[in-house]
Amino acid sequence: MCEPTRRVRVLAYRGHGLASAAIRWQTRSPYAHVALRFGDTILEAWPGVGVRQRDVEPGDSEADVFFRDVPEHVYARMLEWALSHVGDRYDRRGVLRFISRRQCEADDDWFCSEFAFADFLAGGIRLQERMRAWQASPLLIVISPLLEQEME
């Protein structure tokens, strides 16, 4: 008997402002931010706030949506891991290292794509081979061959 599946979504945002423009330019990507969506709950690493949990908002409809259907137990593990990090600090230095392309091991703080990549790893899913979470950009998350784009 097949185990039921649940859909984990990655919301990819273009973003506004100087920091978003720098991230898009440096990564040669249309995206500056990613967030995870579990049902009606969004979990993300947000500047000045850290890892937060919030409800879906009207502005989320502007995001491009990518997804992976996973077994129920993987969904639960990913959601539990993400929730366990709510309140962790935002990795502002990590973003600066990321934009400058300086190599540096990650610490216990998170930027958006690092958090999303690590959450998939917690579920046993490696979105990109030979890459660590702190190396992940929003683009490298969404171009993973393990994700599909959700069409309206």
N, C-alpha and C positions, 0 to 999 in steps of 0.2 A: 504494500500500500504506500502511496506517495504522501510525503509530508506536505501539508499546506504551505504556501509561500506568501510572503508579504513583500511589498515594494518599498525599497529604500531609495529616496530621491536625493539628487544633488542639484541644488539651485545655483545657477551660475549667473552672476550679476556683472554688468558692465561698469557700474559705479560712476560717481561724479567727483570732481575735485582733483587737486594736484597729486595726492598720493595714488589715487586710482589711475590717473593718467600715467604716472611713473611706472606702476606695476604693469599696466597694459603695454607700455612702450618697451620695457625691459624684457618682458616675456613674449613679445610679438603676438599678443593675444587680444581678443575682444573682451576678455574677462578680467576683472580686478578682484573679485570676491566669490567665494563659494560657501554654501551653508548646507546642512543636512536636514532633510525633512522626513520625519517618521509620523505618518498620519497627519494630524493637524498641528503637530509640534515641530518647531524648528530649533535646532541646536547649532551654534556657530561660535567662533572666536571673533570677537568684535573689538576694534580699537577703543581704548579708554574704559572698556567694561570687562573684557576677558571672555571666558566661555560662558555663554548665557543660553537660557531656554526661553522661548517665546512662542506665542501663537502665530499662526499664519496671518499675514496682514495684506491689505489690498495691493501694496507695492510689490509683493512677491510675485504677482502675476506678470511683472516685467522681466522676470528671470527666465533664462533658458533652462529647461528641466531635463536632466539625465537620470537614468534609473538602473537598478538591478533588482530583479526578483530573487529573493533568498529564502531558504527554508525558515520556518517559524523560529527554530532554536537559534539560528544565526542572527535573525532580526532582533530577537530578545537580547542576545549577547552584545550586539552593536549598540542598541538603545541603552542597555545598562552601562556599558563603558562610557558612552557619551554623557549620560546623566551623572556618572561618578566624577566627571571633570567640570561640571558646572561650578563656577566660582574661581576656577584657575585663572591665572593672569594672562593677559594678552602679551604676545611676544613681539614687542615693538622693535627690540634690537634684532630679532630674527628677521623681521621684514626688511630692515636696513641692510643686514647681511645678504638677504635674498636679492634685493635690488642691486646691490653692489657686486653680487656674484662671488663674495668671499666665502670660502668653505669654513664651516664651523659646526661642530656637533651641537645638537639641540639640547636645550635644558628642559625644565618642567613647565615652561610657558608655551603658549600656542599662538600661531597665526592661522588664518582660516583654512588654507589648503593643507597645512601640516596636520591640523586637527581632523579634517575630513579623511585624509590618507590614513592616519593612525587609527581612526575608527573602523575603517574597512579592514585594516590589519587585525584589529581586535576580533573581528568576525571571521578571520582566516582567509581574507580576500586581499591579494596583492594587486593593486590597480596597475602598477607599472613594475616590471622586473628590474632588479639591480638598482633600485632607488630607495632612499630613506625618506621618511615622512618630512623631515626638515628641508628636503630638496624639491618637494612638490609645489608646483605653481597651480593656480586655478586651471590653466590650460591643460597641464599634464594630468590633472584629475579627469577632466571631461573627455579627453581623447583616449582614455583607457579603452582597450578593446573589450573590456568586461562590462562597460556601460553602454546603454542605448539611449538615444535621444527620444524624449517623449514628445510626440506631435499632438497638436491641439485637436 
